[in-house]
């Protein structure tokens, strides 16, 4: 009986590892901000690199937004070349660490041909209960249209939050 249980445990571990290996990150440039702001565009009042608090590596991105302003960053389609296939399922994953209460947090995935194209694939996270001063993973699932040149944006209406280890992966 012990051998059977051990074999099942090992088989489960191998299958789990195989599924993790299949999830290739479509973000290939600076997904952890270790190379500064390369591969990203920024808009808004206050975006900083932080070298003393990261989920992994040495650097994270700190986004600060005050009442009356919106701060956002998005993937640069000239550098982050991603092709999303129609009908396939994807997840945008990231590690976040709120440094204050976060309000109006929004995430969208869309075609770089224009903002109007994103409505059917956008996933919005608003007022999600995030723990302050603790790294936690957000995972945003969506089904794609046929986007030959996709990008995503993250906007913060009010709050202060660290971002690290972003990944866009196809899921089965």
C-alpha positions as CSV (number, residue, x, y, z in Angstrom):
1,X,0.0,0.0,0.0
2,X,2.9,2.4,0.8
3,X,4.4,1.9,-2.6
4,X,1.1,2.7,-4.4
5,X,0.6,5.9,-2.3
6,X,4.2,6.9,-3.0
7,X,3.8,6.3,-6.8
8,X,0.6,8.3,-6.8
9,X,2.3,11.2,-4.9
10,X,5.3,11.2,-7.3
11,X,3.0,11.0,-10.4
12,X,1.0,14.0,-9.1
13,X,4.2,15.9,-8.5
14,X,5.4,15.2,-12.0
15,X,2.1,16.2,-13.5
16,X,2.1,19.4,-11.5
17,X,5.6,20.2,-12.5
18,X,4.8,19.5,-16.2
19,X,1.8,21.9,-16.0
20,X,4.0,24.6,-14.5
21,X,6.6,24.1,-17.2
22,X,4.0,24.5,-19.9
23,X,3.0,28.0,-18.6
24,X,5.6,30.0,-20.5
25,X,5.6,33.7,-19.7
26,X,4.7,35.7,-22.8
27,X,6.3,38.7,-21.1
28,X,9.9,38.3,-22.1
29,X,11.4,41.7,-21.2
30,X,11.9,42.9,-17.7
31,X,8.9,41.2,-16.1
32,X,10.4,41.8,-12.6
33,X,11.8,45.4,-13.2
34,X,15.3,44.2,-12.7
35,X,16.3,46.3,-15.8
36,X,14.6,49.5,-14.6
37,X,11.7,50.7,-16.7
38,X,12.7,49.0,-19.9
39,X,9.7,47.5,-21.8
40,X,7.1,49.6,-20.0
41,X,5.3,52.9,-20.5
42,X,4.3,55.1,-17.6
43,X,1.7,57.8,-17.1
44,X,0.8,59.7,-14.0
45,X,2.3,61.4,-11.1
46,X,4.6,58.9,-9.3
47,X,6.2,55.7,-10.5
48,X,9.5,54.7,-8.8
49,X,11.9,51.7,-8.8
50,X,12.4,50.2,-5.3
51,X,15.6,48.3,-4.6
52,X,14.9,47.2,-1.0
53,X,11.6,45.4,-1.3
54,X,10.9,42.9,-4.0
55,X,9.0,39.6,-4.3
56,X,12.0,38.1,-6.1
57,X,15.2,39.6,-7.3
58,X,16.2,43.0,-6.0
59,X,13.8,45.5,-7.7
60,X,10.1,46.1,-7.7
61,X,8.0,48.9,-9.2
62,X,6.2,51.3,-6.8
63,X,3.1,53.1,-8.1
64,X,1.6,56.0,-6.1
65,X,-1.6,57.7,-7.0
66,X,-3.3,60.5,-5.0
67,X,-7.0,61.5,-5.0
68,X,-7.9,63.2,-8.3
69,X,-5.2,61.5,-10.4
70,X,-4.7,58.2,-12.1
71,X,-1.3,56.5,-12.4
72,X,-0.8,53.7,-14.8
73,X,1.8,51.6,-16.6
74,X,1.5,49.4,-19.6
75,X,3.5,47.0,-21.6
76,X,5.4,48.5,-24.6
77,X,4.2,46.6,-27.7
78,X,7.5,47.5,-29.5
79,X,9.5,45.6,-26.9
80,X,7.0,43.2,-25.3
81,X,5.7,41.4,-28.5
82,X,2.8,39.1,-27.5
83,X,0.4,37.3,-29.8
84,X,-2.9,36.1,-28.3
85,X,-5.0,33.6,-30.2
86,X,-8.7,33.8,-30.5
87,X,-10.7,31.6,-28.1
88,X,-7.6,30.7,-26.0
89,X,-7.5,31.2,-22.2
90,X,-4.8,33.3,-20.6
91,X,-4.0,34.6,-17.2
92,X,-2.2,37.8,-16.2
93,X,-0.3,37.0,-13.0
94,X,1.5,39.4,-10.8
95,X,2.8,39.8,-7.3
96,X,1.6,43.0,-5.5
97,X,2.3,44.5,-2.1
98,X,-0.1,47.3,-1.1
99,X,1.6,49.9,1.1
100,X,-1.8,51.6,1.8
101,X,-5.4,50.9,1.2
102,X,-5.9,50.6,-2.5
103,X,-9.0,52.0,-4.3
104,X,-9.8,52.0,-8.0
105,X,-7.3,49.4,-9.1
106,X,-7.9,48.4,-12.7
107,X,-6.2,46.0,-15.1
108,X,-7.0,45.6,-18.8
109,X,-5.7,43.4,-21.6
110,X,-6.3,44.7,-25.1
111,X,-5.1,45.0,-28.7
112,X,-2.5,47.7,-29.1
113,X,-4.5,49.0,-32.1
114,X,-6.6,51.0,-29.7
115,X,-8.4,51.1,-26.4
116,X,-11.8,50.3,-28.0
117,X,-10.6,46.8,-28.9
118,X,-10.2,45.8,-25.3
119,X,-13.7,45.7,-23.9
120,X,-14.4,42.0,-24.6
121,X,-11.2,40.8,-23.0
122,X,-10.7,43.4,-20.2
123,X,-10.6,42.1,-16.7
124,X,-11.1,44.7,-14.0
125,X,-10.1,44.3,-10.3
126,X,-11.8,47.0,-8.2
127,X,-11.8,47.2,-4.4
128,X,-10.3,43.7,-4.1
129,X,-9.5,43.0,-0.5
130,X,-5.7,43.1,-0.5
131,X,-3.6,42.8,2.6
132,X,-1.5,45.8,3.4
133,X,2.3,45.3,3.7
134,X,2.1,41.7,2.4
135,X,3.2,40.2,-0.9
136,X,0.3,38.4,-2.6
137,X,-0.4,37.1,-6.0
138,X,-3.1,38.4,-8.3
139,X,-4.3,36.2,-11.2
140,X,-6.6,37.6,-13.8
141,X,-8.1,35.1,-16.2
142,X,-9.5,36.0,-19.6
143,X,-10.3,34.5,-23.0
144,X,-8.7,36.3,-26.0
145,X,-9.8,37.5,-29.4
146,X,-7.3,37.2,-32.2
147,X,-4.8,39.9,-31.2
148,X,-1.6,39.8,-33.2
149,X,-0.2,42.6,-31.1
150,X,-1.5,42.5,-27.5
151,X,-0.7,44.6,-24.5
152,X,-2.1,45.2,-21.0
153,X,-2.3,48.2,-18.6
154,X,-2.5,48.5,-14.9
155,X,-4.0,51.7,-13.5
156,X,-4.2,52.9,-9.9
157,X,-6.7,55.6,-8.9
158,X,-5.9,56.0,-5.2
159,X,-3.2,54.1,-3.2
160,X,0.4,53.0,-3.1
161,X,1.4,49.6,-4.2
162,X,4.5,47.6,-5.3
163,X,4.5,45.3,-8.3
164,X,6.9,42.5,-9.2
165,X,7.1,39.3,-11.2
166,X,4.5,39.9,-13.9
167,X,3.5,37.0,-16.2
168,X,1.1,36.5,-19.0
169,X,0.6,32.8,-19.6
170,X,-1.7,30.6,-21.7
171,X,-3.7,28.2,-19.5
172,X,-5.4,25.0,-20.5
